[in-house]
Amino acid sequence: MAIFEISILLGLGVAAFAEPAQLRANRSRRLALTAGTQTLTGSLYDTGCYPPKSDGGWGYCGPLSCKDAYITCPSEGGGPATVNGITGTYLSRGGTQYSASNCGSFLPRLSTSDKTNRNPQGQCDSTCTQQTTGVCSATFLAKVLVGTGVKYAFCNDKWLVVSSSGEPSVFTPNLNDVPNPPGKAGTSLRTGMATLDTTRSDVLFYPLSVTDLSTASGTNNQNVFDVQSGQGPYSYLIDGSNVFGLPSDAGIGMAVNGQSIFPIYNNNAKYTPEKCEVDSCSNHVGQGGGQPHFHGDPFGDQDPSSPSPDYCLYGPSNYSSGASGHPPVIGFAGDGHLIYGRYLSESAPGFAAPLLDACGGHAHSAAGTDEHGFDLTQYHYHTQVFDATCPSGAMCAAGDTYKASTTGPFQCFKADLTKSEGSSALLSATQSPSYKAKNEMGYRCCGMTDYYVLHGVDLSADVASSSTCTSPAAPQNGAYAAGSACATAGATLYSGNKCTPTCNPGYKVSGTTRCVKGTLTETASCVLSNSSPSPSPTPSPSSSPTPTPTPIPSPAPSLSFAGSTPAGSTGTCTGVDNTSTNCPPDYDDARPPKAGCTCTCQTGCTPSPSQNPSPAPSPNTDPTPTPNPGSFPPSAGTDFSITEARLGRVTLVFICLALVPSV
């Protein structure tokens, strides 16, 4: 996660500080706002998570006192972390003192063979007509689905069907860092990276027609569940007198990368972070193995070029209109409502208007649409962050405060499940024959035009030829990999297929070749690596104990909010592009809305190039500008380039400022 903390300004460039007592927890701007009915003292950017061990953090989400609840073996990559000279300790519980020699080994994968055939089963249905608008649009699916987990997605006439391997391909989990991961019943084994396998398919059945309940309460839909004990399959969550209308041992939705989404609660209706059992992106693997699922908001800096790339599923770089815009779609709830990410600003559309209800969602009181044109006065969920305190009996220390976050649906589903023919939410609640089974919801309408499919999955017999594209020739100074969808020029590409070439030495990739509903919406190229000016290198920490200020490039680069390396000019797009999507406010040649690169506007958008700022005045003759660290993004007229280097226990943040003269 990109870090922006300042303690001392040295001339124009260098700020240095020792690590704070909280050991890099919750680096964020202080807003003290809340989006829901829960209390938040702090920032909407807070995660309650620590960076992975490999990046100098504790490597989990949860209370700081979880650092004293380790149970895994250091010889296998587990065991206590050491952060800023402080080393975690092993758990003592139930008369057992765990140690490096008395620890839980990681559970090996439960199956030796991964699933390779991801093709849908059966023949298409010639009697149905596919829905193609809203979440069924090929444009929408291509824009929101990310990574290699989702193998295919399509709508029939009643359901959106998304099939996934569940693999967390957008980021790498750090499961071995978790102090107290779930254990396999009857053994001392604990789940970790060794447990991962792709032996199954997770399929979402998202109903296209939804009727909501008038209430938002933990008692929602309780009568639908087959079991009323709070334990095991087909039961809702129960914690003493508290009941929550969500499944106790199943998912509540699917993220846009295909990972399963679970409630913030574990199967005993306790906040999962209190068990010290999730990694830096709120992941863990359950007792049954497979792939990790989310128990909290997977929010972080998704840009791997960030100075501190502890990125998760999504982050500030994914907000198409910036922090003050509406959050992006990050998942699909099993009851038929979209899940959006967390609010980052009180000025964002719909913030606290109304507050998120007990189910974790709302319908905006003011008219408006999201970046996909969806009506925000229709009910939808958001992730959210709020204050929490460890109770007695938890793995963390009683009274320890921390930040908890939800995955969307909080204490209930808002939809009236009894009004649906079938859904993923119903499959986790009941075996009643009154509702559709999986094989009754996953059918494909023949001649589909709107769908998403990865290369290697065969939908050729089910789709219209008008939805396909022709693979272009390899770009100059590059080639597509053998076996990829674009390996052979003239080959058929299906909607959702995308290819990235490998470029010759001295060249870099620009863009991705992508087919969406019969159109190559983007074609990759290989451009000279030195075609854009690069920022000055970070001073080597070994060369001097006191780094000198980084020279300010001319022209000074603009800030890339996600922490990416800035270079070149910036600009804006206006209008609607060729995918019927509102153009992003910023653009570049890779993926909008990242600013600060050599820019190419998307097809259909009108570029309005920014003026290059003049070189900064000489620090020898002009006063040193002093930014307000509590104000972010910076005020108009100031450009920032931020880089970070670590020197043991000291973090150095180099800040280049360029004053833009008034016109």
KOLKOLZA-519142 format. One line per field, with one value per residue (C-alpha): x, y, z. Coordinates in nm, 4 decimals, decimal comma. Last residue first. Example, Ala and Ser with C-alpha at 12.3 -4.5 7.8 and 13.67 -1.06 7.14 Angstrom:
u <- (1,3670; 1,2300)
v <- (-0,1060; -0,4500)
w <- (0,7140; 0,7800)
! end
This chain:
u <- (-0,1725; -0,0625; 0,2761; 0,2905; 0,5115; 0,6924; 0,7435; 0,9505; 0,8945; 1,1355; 1,0053; 1,2659; 1,1586; 1,3842; 1,3957; 1,6142; 1,6583; 1,3436; 1,2945; 0,9922; 0,9023; 0,6531; 0,6156; 0,3981; 0,2547; 0,1250; -0,1017; -0,4270; -0,4200; -0,2601; -0,4709; -0,4558; -0,4506; -0,3216; 0,0392; 0,0065; 0,2687; 0,5622; 0,7128; 1,0775; 1,1229; 1,2928; 1,6549; 1,8591; 1,5630; 1,5588; 1,2087; 1,0344; 1,0362; 0,7198; 0,4216; 0,3214; -0,0260; -0,2786; -0,3912; -0,7677; -0,8284; -1,1697; -1,2882; -1,4230; -1,1332; -0,9450; -0,7039; -0,3327; -0,1049; 0,2605; 0,2183; 0,1247; -0,2347; -0,3913; -0,7648; -0,7319; -0,5210; -0,2030; -0,1551; -0,2794; -0,6039; -0,7598; -1,1231; -1,2480; -1,4701; -1,8292; -1,8873; -2,0721; -1,7941; -1,6742; -1,6104; -1,8473; -1,7517; -1,4443; -1,0950; -0,8264; -0,4531; -0,1150; 0,2403; 0,5482; 0,6541; 0,5060; 0,5992; 0,2825; 0,1820; -0,1894; -0,2561; -0,0202; 0,1005; 0,2010; 0,5551; 0,7722; 0,8727; 1,1569; 1,2634; 1,3235; 1,6511; 1,6085; 1,7190; 2,0376; 2,0279; 2,1792; 2,3635; 2,5280; 2,5911; 2,4287; 2,0792; 2,1038; 1,9240; 1,5949; 1,6436; 1,5196; 1,1866; 1,1854; 1,1205; 0,8932; 0,9966; 1,2841; 1,1276; 1,0473; 0,6950; 0,5492; 0,1807; -0,1412; -0,4742; -0,7839; -1,1586; -1,1149; -1,4836; -1,7086; -1,8603; -1,5413; -1,2044; -0,8894; -0,5291; -0,3691; -0,2028; 0,1548; 0,4196; 0,7819; 1,0711; 1,4507; 1,4730; 1,1898; 0,8355; 0,6278; 0,2676; -0,0402; -0,3558; -0,7242; -1,0268; -1,3385; -1,5575; -1,4122; -1,1081; -1,0889; -0,7449; -0,6334; -0,2810; -0,1816; -0,0568; -0,3419; -0,5367; -0,2118; -0,0590; 0,2695; 0,3269; 0,2440; 0,5351; 0,7133; 0,9112; 0,6195; 0,2980; 0,1906; -0,0747; -0,4311; -0,6640; -1,0027; -1,3006; -1,6084; -1,9528; -2,0939; -2,0310; -2,3072; -2,2184; -2,3087; -2,1074; -1,7868; -1,8132; -1,4856; -1,2621; -0,8929; -0,8840; -1,0974; -1,4667; -1,7005; -2,0546; -2,2853; -2,3783; -2,5174; -2,6497; -2,7976; -2,9122; -2,6911; -2,8162; -2,6766; -2,9988; -3,1581; -2,8279; -2,7639; -3,1014; -3,4062; -3,6202; -3,9294; -3,7254; -3,5987; -3,2283; -3,1923; -2,9694; -2,6482; -2,8336; -3,0755; -2,7980; -2,6551; -2,9922; -3,3264; -3,6807; -3,6629; -3,9412; -3,8514; -3,5060; -3,6461; -3,3424; -3,1645; -2,9314; -2,8258; -2,5690; -2,3024; -2,3531; -2,0518; -1,7211; -1,7037; -1,4190; -1,2718; -1,0360; -0,8705; -0,9116; -0,7591; -1,0029; -0,9499; -0,6212; -0,6569; -0,7416; -1,0903; -1,2184; -1,2824; -1,3956; -1,1567; -1,2805; -1,4011; -1,4065; -1,5396; -1,4575; -1,7104; -1,7800; -2,0778; -2,4043; -2,6660; -3,0323; -3,1496; -3,1189; -2,7720; -2,9038; -2,6341; -2,4621; -2,1386; -1,9478; -2,2259; -2,5565; -2,7397; -3,0663; -3,0517; -3,1694; -2,9184; -3,0284; -2,8441; -2,6225; -2,4541; -2,7446; -2,7624; -2,8100; -2,5519; -2,6220; -2,8603; -2,7285; -2,4284; -2,2084; -2,4440; -2,2193; -1,8717; -1,8291; -1,7764; -1,4746; -1,3200; -1,6357; -1,5724; -1,6074; -1,9292; -2,1193; -2,3979; -2,7302; -2,8797; -2,9014; -2,5590; -2,3813; -2,1706; -1,8309; -1,5905; -1,7981; -1,6113; -1,6641; -1,8605; -1,6361; -1,4641; -1,1659; -1,1040; -1,3573; -1,2599; -1,1870; -0,9619; -0,6361; -0,7663; -0,7485; -0,8731; -0,8144; -0,5065; -0,1844; 0,1129; 0,3170; 0,5179; 0,6746; 0,3749; 0,4570; 0,2341; -0,0747; -0,3593; -0,3045; -0,5268; -0,8838; -0,9808; -1,2700; -1,3022; -1,3648; -1,2395; -1,1860; -0,8706; -0,8570; -0,9165; -0,8708; -1,1630; -1,0571; -1,0961; -0,8297; -0,7727; -0,7938; -0,8409; -0,5903; -0,3015; -0,3762; -0,6660; -0,6680; -0,6086; -0,9400; -1,0468; -1,0040; -1,2932; -1,5591; -1,7503; -2,0651; -1,9419; -1,8833; -1,6580; -1,8097; -1,7016; -1,9230; -1,7746; -1,6770; -1,5553; -1,2782; -1,3605; -1,1553; -1,4695; -1,5540; -1,8195; -2,1063; -2,2326; -2,0088; -2,0871; -2,0512; -2,2813; -2,5052; -2,6337; -2,9451; -2,7629; -2,8704; -2,7529; -2,8916; -2,5946; -2,3956; -2,6004; -2,5245; -2,7738; -2,7915; -2,7966; -2,4686; -2,3225; -2,3877; -2,6200; -2,8854; -3,1791; -3,1209; -3,3233; -3,2774; -3,5635; -3,7331; -3,4271; -3,4759; -3,4112; -3,3789; -3,0426; -3,2281; -3,2757; -3,6527; -3,8779; -3,7574; -3,6291; -3,7615; -3,4947; -3,5003; -3,1651; -3,0759; -2,7025; -2,5997; -2,2275; -2,0223; -1,7108; -1,5248; -1,3107; -0,9612; -0,7721; -0,5400; -0,3971; -0,2951; 0,0779; 0,0054; -0,1444; -0,4012; -0,3091; -0,2445; -0,2818; -0,5426; -0,9006; -1,0545; -0,8168; -0,6988; -0,7836; -0,4895; -0,3472; -0,0656; -0,1223; 0,2093; 0,1862; -0,1272; 0,0477; -0,1912; -0,0569; -0,2616; -0,4922; -0,4803; -0,6553; -0,7685; -1,1372; -1,1500; -1,4412; -1,7780; -2,0113; -2,3788; -2,6017; -2,9536; -3,3031; -3,2902; -2,9406; -2,6532; -2,2874; -1,9575; -1,6520; -1,3234; -1,3172; -0,9915; -0,7542; -0,7449; -1,0170; -1,3894; -1,5115; -1,4558; -1,5077; -1,8296; -1,9650; -1,8892; -2,0341; -2,3586; -2,5355; -2,4769; -2,6962; -2,8195; -2,7837; -3,0529; -3,0355; -3,3435; -3,4528; -3,5868; -3,2621; -3,0990; -2,7249; -2,5826; -2,4419; -2,1530; -1,9565; -1,5875; -1,3403; -1,1446; -0,8179; -0,9158; -0,6093; -0,4715; -0,2965; -0,5914; -0,5999; -0,3189; -0,0802; -0,1863; 0,0821; 0,2482; 0,1126; 0,3715; 0,5499; 0,9151; 0,8902; 0,6593; 0,3023; 0,2218; -0,0744; -0,2920; -0,5951; -0,4059; -0,0561; 0,0069; 0,3566; 0,5205; 0,5767; 0,9137; 0,9690; 1,2806; 1,0895; 0,8771; 0,9802; 0,7328; 0,6290; 0,6026; 0,5338; 0,7721; 0,7923; 1,0787; 0,9046; 0,6150; 0,2607; 0,0851; 0,1253; -0,1069; 0,1159; 0,1181; -0,2618; -0,2262; -0,2125; -0,5771; -0,6692; -0,5566; -0,2334; 0,1257; 0,3082; 0,4917; 0,8378; 0,7513; 0,8231; 0,6265; 0,3189; 0,1792; -0,0495; -0,4278; -0,6925; -0,7729; -0,7957; -0,8726; -1,2055; -0,9979; -1,0014; -1,2809; -1,5463; -1,8727; -2,1139; -2,4360; -2,2713; -2,0397; -1,8271; -1,5998; -1,2937; -1,1007; -0,7399; -0,5220; -0,3817; -0,1115; -0,3206; -0,0514; 0,3117; 0,4441; 0,1991; 0,4962; 0,5904; 0,8779; 1,1511; 1,1073; 1,2647; 1,1406; 1,3580; 1,3025; 1,2731; 1,4788; 1,4454; 1,0846; 1,0400; 0,7572; 0,5763; 0,3636; 0,2291; 0,2566; 0,1449; 0,0000)
v <- (3,1591; 3,0905; 2,9261; 2,5545; 2,4973; 2,1687; 1,9525; 1,6361; 1,4346; 1,1607; 0,9418; 0,7624; 0,4897; 0,4087; 0,0740; -0,0911; 0,1736; 0,1554; 0,3584; 0,5601; 0,7672; 1,0485; 1,2851; 1,5823; 1,8619; 2,1843; 2,4404; 2,2983; 2,1687; 1,8371; 1,5172; 1,5106; 1,7697; 1,6490; 1,6561; 2,0295; 2,1027; 2,3324; 2,5077; 2,6043; 2,9760; 3,0732; 3,1507; 2,8409; 2,6063; 2,7085; 2,7612; 2,4450; 2,3888; 2,4970; 2,2716; 2,0956; 2,2109; 1,9312; 1,7622; 1,7579; 1,4239; 1,3501; 0,9971; 0,7659; 0,5226; 0,5560; 0,8481; 0,7837; 0,9303; 0,9177; 0,8783; 1,0876; 0,9983; 0,6581; 0,6520; 0,4663; 0,1632; 0,1484; 0,4400; 0,7000; 0,8680; 1,0936; 1,1977; 0,8615; 0,8552; 0,7616; 0,4100; 0,3294; 0,0828; 0,3130; 0,5942; 0,8559; 1,2217; 1,3826; 1,2553; 1,4319; 1,4815; 1,4116; 1,4486; 1,2359; 1,0192; 0,9100; 0,5784; 0,4346; 0,5263; 0,4700; 0,8439; 0,9008; 1,2509; 1,4729; 1,4834; 1,7963; 1,9217; 1,9224; 1,6664; 1,7767; 1,6501; 1,4085; 1,5714; 1,4338; 1,1239; 1,1479; 0,8266; 0,8378; 0,5961; 0,2903; 0,4374; 0,4809; 0,7969; 0,7205; 0,7482; 1,0523; 1,0014; 0,8530; 1,0551; 0,8754; 0,6989; 0,5318; 0,1860; 0,2196; 0,1042; -0,2421; -0,2485; -0,3927; -0,3543; -0,2273; -0,2510; -0,5276; -0,5568; -0,8617; -0,8417; -0,7424; -0,8617; -0,7298; -0,6739; -0,5167; -0,1758; -0,0596; -0,3237; -0,2164; -0,2021; -0,1977; -0,5759; -0,7191; -0,7122; -1,0005; -0,9540; -0,9238; -1,1008; -1,0745; -1,2954; -1,1530; -1,1871; -1,4654; -1,4473; -1,6459; -1,6886; -1,4519; -1,4102; -1,7156; -1,6732; -1,4331; -1,6630; -1,7735; -2,1148; -1,9742; -1,6333; -1,3228; -1,1442; -0,8088; -0,5479; -0,4674; -0,6022; -0,9620; -0,9904; -0,9312; -1,2044; -1,1903; -1,1053; -1,2912; -1,1699; -1,1617; -1,5368; -1,5859; -1,7968; -2,1417; -2,3846; -2,1839; -2,1690; -2,3566; -2,2453; -2,2262; -1,8484; -1,6839; -1,6204; -1,3268; -1,3087; -1,0987; -1,2231; -1,5643; -1,7705; -2,0512; -1,9670; -2,1232; -2,3212; -2,2677; -2,2249; -2,5711; -2,7529; -2,5597; -2,6459; -2,4210; -2,3500; -2,5243; -2,8449; -2,7260; -2,7882; -2,4622; -2,1748; -2,1955; -2,2761; -1,9917; -1,7320; -1,8757; -1,8082; -1,9693; -1,8926; -1,5767; -1,4319; -1,6515; -1,4936; -1,1520; -0,9467; -0,7421; -1,0224; -0,9988; -0,8879; -0,7309; -0,7935; -0,6196; -0,7765; -0,5986; -0,4255; -0,4218; -0,1583; -0,2309; -0,1956; -0,4312; -0,4666; -0,8385; -0,9459; -1,1252; -1,4940; -1,4185; -1,5250; -1,1726; -0,9356; -0,7606; -0,4146; -0,2903; 0,0434; 0,0603; -0,0054; -0,0500; -0,2685; -0,1497; -0,3178; -0,2175; -0,1071; 0,0852; 0,4640; 0,4084; 0,3455; 0,1674; 0,3718; 0,1717; 0,4504; 0,4742; 0,6515; 0,9262; 1,0331; 1,1376; 0,9172; 0,6524; 0,2962; 0,1382; -0,1489; -0,3319; -0,5461; -0,3360; -0,0232; 0,1893; 0,5517; 0,7320; 0,9469; 0,8671; 0,8883; 0,8608; 1,0323; 1,0919; 1,4137; 1,2272; 1,0646; 0,7203; 0,5095; 0,1370; -0,0962; -0,1831; -0,5107; -0,5661; -0,7164; -1,0510; -1,2539; -1,4154; -1,0809; -0,9858; -0,8246; -0,5322; -0,2668; 0,0622; 0,3333; 0,6490; 0,9455; 1,1703; 0,9353; 0,9575; 0,9450; 0,5988; 0,4695; 0,1728; 0,3499; 0,3982; 0,0231; -0,3124; -0,6842; -0,6496; -0,4506; -0,4453; -0,2776; -0,0325; 0,2113; 0,1372; -0,0288; -0,3210; -0,0944; -0,2524; -0,0329; -0,1877; -0,2943; -0,6601; -0,5736; -0,8558; -1,2311; -1,3097; -1,6606; -1,8599; -2,1511; -2,5198; -2,6672; -2,8049; -2,6446; -2,2997; -2,1065; -1,7489; -1,4041; -1,0595; -0,8978; -0,8899; -1,2450; -1,3857; -1,6013; -1,3793; -1,5057; -1,1493; -1,0688; -1,3099; -1,1146; -1,3775; -1,5460; -1,8962; -1,9829; -1,6797; -1,3362; -1,0690; -1,2601; -1,4806; -1,3789; -1,6457; -1,5489; -1,5024; -1,1892; -0,9715; -1,1052; -1,3721; -1,3801; -1,4823; -1,7819; -2,0804; -2,2014; -1,9937; -1,8619; -1,5037; -1,3792; -1,2777; -1,3690; -1,2149; -1,3670; -1,5986; -1,5632; -1,7232; -1,7298; -1,8935; -2,2655; -2,4608; -2,6423; -2,6549; -2,4550; -2,1680; -2,4074; -2,3083; -2,5432; -2,5402; -2,1683; -1,9836; -1,8754; -1,6685; -1,4575; -1,1235; -1,1665; -0,9915; -0,6800; -0,4552; -0,4521; -0,3773; -0,6955; -0,6656; -0,8279; -0,9297; -1,0192; -1,0899; -1,3655; -1,4258; -1,7901; -1,7901; -2,0988; -2,2095; -2,4788; -2,7465; -2,8874; -2,5613; -2,6227; -2,4262; -2,6101; -2,5410; -2,1667; -2,2107; -2,4127; -2,5449; -2,9044; -3,0095; -3,2683; -3,3638; -3,0857; -2,9248; -2,5962; -2,2371; -1,9939; -1,8589; -1,6114; -1,5589; -1,5007; -1,8344; -1,7104; -1,4321; -1,4078; -1,3032; -1,0478; -1,0354; -1,4145; -1,5089; -1,8541; -1,9327; -2,1644; -1,9592; -1,9899; -1,6886; -1,7329; -1,4253; -1,5550; -1,5319; -1,5173; -1,6597; -1,4413; -1,5121; -1,5562; -1,7677; -1,8754; -1,6287; -1,6922; -1,5570; -1,1925; -0,9321; -0,9111; -0,5498; -0,4109; -0,7257; -0,8039; -0,4524; -0,4515; -0,8004; -0,6695; -0,9081; -0,6877; -0,4242; -0,5308; -0,8507; -1,0915; -1,4142; -1,5496; -1,9025; -2,1878; -2,2838; -2,4031; -2,4665; -2,8145; -2,9811; -2,8940; -2,5729; -2,6018; -2,5666; -2,8843; -2,8551; -2,9322; -2,9702; -3,3111; -3,3985; -3,3426; -3,2365; -2,9857; -3,0112; -2,8695; -2,6469; -2,7712; -2,6536; -2,5798; -2,7433; -2,7037; -2,3367; -2,2879; -2,3392; -2,3401; -2,5654; -2,5387; -2,4364; -2,1549; -2,0134; -1,8653; -1,8019; -1,4637; -1,1749; -1,0105; -0,6356; -0,4891; -0,2847; -0,5846; -0,9418; -1,2027; -1,5055; -1,8489; -1,9580; -2,0286; -2,4042; -2,4029; -2,1112; -2,3401; -2,2112; -2,1255; -1,7515; -1,5607; -1,2830; -1,0769; -1,1002; -0,8212; -0,5702; -0,6411; -0,7796; -0,8176; -1,0113; -0,9913; -0,8494; -0,6005; -0,5599; -0,6093; -0,9818; -1,0147; -0,8963; -0,5463; -0,4977; -0,4770; -0,2768; -0,1248; 0,2483; 0,4538; 0,5783; 0,7272; 0,7379; 0,7039; 0,4876; 0,3921; 0,1508; 0,2791; 0,3171; 0,5411; 0,6666; 0,9674; 1,0594; 1,1879; 1,1206; 1,0317; 0,6846; 0,4458; 0,1917; 0,0068; 0,0781; -0,0525; 0,1143; 0,2698; 0,4740; 0,3791; 0,6418; 0,9381; 1,0913; 1,3599; 1,4546; 1,6871; 2,0601; 2,1451; 1,8770; 1,8444; 1,6507; 1,4164; 1,3180; 1,0126; 0,9024; 0,5291; 0,3332; 0,0000)
w <- (-1,5886; -1,2342; -1,2069; -1,1231; -0,8223; -0,8590; -0,5538; -0,5317; -0,2157; -0,1196; 0,1624; 0,3672; 0,6055; 0,8982; 1,0731; 0,8134; 0,5449; 0,3303; 0,0151; -0,0894; -0,3909; -0,4225; -0,7139; -0,6280; -0,8384; -0,6853; -0,8513; -0,7271; -0,3718; -0,2887; -0,2711; 0,0260; 0,3087; 0,6446; 0,5258; 0,4513; 0,1884; 0,2667; -0,0334; 0,0243; -0,0406; -0,3648; -0,4491; -0,3724; -0,4183; -0,7839; -0,9122; -1,0338; -1,4068; -1,5849; -1,5812; -1,9028; -1,9992; -1,9838; -2,3008; -2,3775; -2,5454; -2,6989; -2,6427; -2,9114; -2,9054; -2,5787; -2,5470; -2,5728; -2,3091; -2,2223; -1,8498; -1,5448; -1,4784; -1,4183; -1,5015; -1,7371; -1,8255; -2,0307; -2,2687; -2,0246; -1,9308; -1,6709; -1,6224; -1,7479; -2,0569; -1,9927; -2,1235; -2,4439; -2,5399; -2,8201; -2,5716; -2,4327; -2,3937; -2,2438; -2,1766; -1,9751; -2,0019; -1,8554; -1,9821; -1,9312; -1,6378; -1,3085; -1,1441; -0,9933; -0,6390; -0,6727; -0,6980; -0,9899; -0,9049; -1,1945; -1,3250; -1,3125; -1,6563; -1,5979; -1,3431; -0,9857; -0,8522; -0,5594; -0,2385; -0,0845; 0,1296; 0,4793; 0,5687; 0,2263; -0,0566; 0,0983; 0,0943; -0,2837; -0,3913; -0,5698; -0,9424; -1,1324; -1,2973; -1,6465; -1,9599; -2,2044; -2,5232; -2,3405; -2,3456; -2,7145; -2,7874; -2,8366; -2,9265; -2,7877; -2,9655; -2,7830; -2,8359; -3,0895; -3,1631; -3,1906; -2,8444; -2,6653; -2,7954; -2,6257; -2,7286; -2,4233; -2,3908; -2,4394; -2,3870; -2,3567; -2,5999; -2,5589; -2,5710; -2,7837; -2,6527; -2,5198; -2,6267; -2,4034; -2,5157; -2,4248; -2,4792; -2,3139; -2,6207; -2,8319; -3,0565; -3,3776; -3,5324; -3,8104; -3,6752; -3,4736; -3,1171; -3,0352; -2,8004; -2,6369; -2,7062; -2,8302; -2,6765; -2,8779; -3,0395; -3,0277; -3,2196; -3,4481; -3,3050; -3,3667; -3,6344; -3,5277; -3,3944; -3,5601; -3,3426; -3,2210; -3,1111; -3,4651; -3,4864; -3,2313; -2,9289; -2,7956; -3,0094; -2,9619; -2,5826; -2,5277; -2,2419; -2,3328; -2,3725; -2,1065; -2,1629; -2,1119; -2,2510; -2,4637; -2,8130; -2,7200; -3,0108; -2,8030; -2,4506; -2,1868; -1,8860; -1,5367; -1,3402; -1,3516; -1,3079; -0,9883; -0,8318; -0,8558; -0,5512; -0,4136; -0,4006; -0,0601; -0,0026; 0,1849; 0,2897; 0,0855; -0,2377; -0,1620; -0,1584; -0,4809; -0,6392; -0,7248; -0,8285; -0,6192; -0,4055; -0,1071; -0,0975; -0,0075; -0,0991; 0,1690; 0,2735; 0,6352; 0,8905; 0,6700; 0,2981; 0,1419; 0,2466; 0,5802; 0,7578; 1,1072; 1,2484; 1,5827; 1,9565; 2,2129; 2,5035; 2,5470; 2,3887; 2,0547; 2,0210; 2,1566; 2,4988; 2,6208; 2,3482; 2,1079; 2,0127; 1,6743; 1,4933; 1,1361; 0,7719; 0,4928; 0,1899; -0,0073; -0,1056; -0,3612; -0,3678; -0,6741; -0,6491; -0,7909; -1,1419; -1,3411; -1,6156; -1,5972; -1,4188; -1,1583; -1,2011; -1,0168; -0,8602; -0,4949; -0,2067; -0,3002; -0,2307; 0,0606; 0,1652; 0,4517; 0,5695; 0,8862; 0,6738; 0,4943; 0,5743; 0,3389; 0,1930; 0,4139; 0,1025; -0,1945; -0,4476; -0,3006; -0,1000; 0,2275; 0,0675; 0,0368; 0,0223; 0,0286; -0,2657; -0,4464; -0,4195; -0,6712; -0,5662; -0,6741; -0,3504; -0,3942; -0,3809; -0,6831; -0,6483; -0,6672; -0,8457; -0,8149; -0,5515; -0,6427; -0,7044; -0,4515; -0,4290; -0,8019; -1,0821; -1,2073; -0,8578; -0,9391; -0,8501; -0,4951; -0,4347; -0,5553; -0,5038; -0,2837; -0,3085; -0,0775; -0,3516; -0,1413; -0,3889; -0,6122; -0,9418; -0,8413; -0,8537; -0,6573; -0,3523; -0,0908; -0,0192; 0,0124; 0,2521; 0,4997; 0,5218; 0,1705; 0,0351; -0,0223; -0,2682; -0,2042; 0,1424; 0,3430; 0,6686; 0,5177; 0,3325; 0,4430; 0,3016; 0,4599; 0,2183; 0,4672; 0,5831; 0,7861; 1,1021; 1,4055; 1,5526; 1,6326; 1,2623; 1,1828; 1,3710; 1,5646; 1,4290; 1,5166; 1,1485; 1,1145; 1,0679; 0,8190; 0,5772; 0,3023; -0,0520; -0,2937; -0,5295; -0,8967; -0,9611; -0,9568; -0,6111; -0,5587; -0,3117; 0,0319; 0,0857; 0,3035; 0,6616; 0,8808; 0,6029; 0,6421; 0,8212; 1,1377; 1,4895; 1,8131; 2,1331; 2,1690; 1,8489; 1,5701; 1,1977; 0,9620; 0,9031; 0,5765; 0,6446; 0,9951; 1,3095; 1,3982; 1,5266; 1,3039; 1,0125; 0,6883; 0,6348; 0,4625; 0,7865; 0,8730; 0,5589; 0,7341; 1,1124; 1,1124; 1,0062; 0,7056; 0,6643; 0,3668; 0,1985; -0,1552; -0,4717; -0,7214; -1,0930; -1,2562; -1,0107; -0,9603; -0,9756; -0,8911; -0,9680; -0,7814; -0,9697; -0,8108; -0,7879; -0,7999; -0,5044; -0,2144; 0,1020; 0,0712; 0,0929; 0,4366; 0,6308; 0,9743; 1,0790; 1,4448; 1,3499; 1,4387; 1,2327; 0,9844; 1,1261; 1,0400; 1,0498; 1,3776; 1,3165; 0,9408; 0,7613; 0,5777; 0,4008; 0,2120; -0,0827; -0,4241; -0,6156; -0,9185; -0,9551; -0,6322; -0,7565; -0,7125; -1,0156; -1,1438; -1,3173; -1,3366; -1,4270; -1,4473; -1,4107; -1,5608; -1,9433; -1,9774; -1,8693; -1,9260; -1,7428; -1,8132; -1,6578; -1,3680; -1,1794; -1,4441; -1,3407; -1,3661; -1,4351; -1,4222; -1,7727; -1,9764; -1,7886; -1,8400; -2,2112; -2,2562; -2,1073; -1,8700; -1,5637; -1,7283; -2,0710; -2,2737; -2,1514; -2,3487; -2,5207; -2,4341; -2,6465; -2,8226; -2,5000; -2,5271; -2,4911; -2,1819; -1,9507; -1,9326; -2,0238; -1,7362; -1,8051; -1,6123; -1,2528; -1,0371; -0,9463; -0,6202; -0,3907; -0,0244; -0,0528; 0,2398; 0,5784; 0,7244; 1,0398; 1,3747; 1,6397; 1,9320; 1,8318; 1,7347; 2,0314; 2,1479; 2,5176; 2,5821; 2,8935; 2,6935; 2,5264; 2,5101; 2,1691; 2,0392; 2,0445; 1,8059; 1,7731; 1,8110; 1,6498; 1,3941; 1,3030; 1,3759; 1,2600; 1,4603; 1,3003; 0,9447; 0,6578; 0,7099; 0,9623; 1,1356; 1,2354; 1,2881; 1,6183; 1,6578; 1,8938; 2,0280; 1,7068; 1,7266; 1,9852; 1,6987; 1,6244; 1,2826; 0,9251; 0,8821; 0,7579; 1,0583; 0,8424; 0,6881; 0,3229; 0,3161; 0,6398; 0,4543; 0,5203; 0,8215; 0,8065; 0,9950; 0,6575; 0,7150; 0,4027; 0,5410; 0,8178; 1,1928; 1,4408; 1,2766; 1,4458; 1,2773; 1,1186; 0,7814; 0,5793; 0,8669; 0,8899; 1,0914; 0,7855; 0,8833; 0,5859; 0,5979; 0,7135; 0,9074; 1,0944; 1,0094; 1,3406; 1,5819; 1,7580; 1,4537; 1,2204; 1,2246; 0,9940; 0,6887; 0,4503; 0,1561; -0,1381; -0,1452; 0,1604; 0,4276; 0,5424; 0,8639; 0,9678; 0,6489; 0,5851; 0,2439; 0,2039; -0,0984; 0,0000)
! end
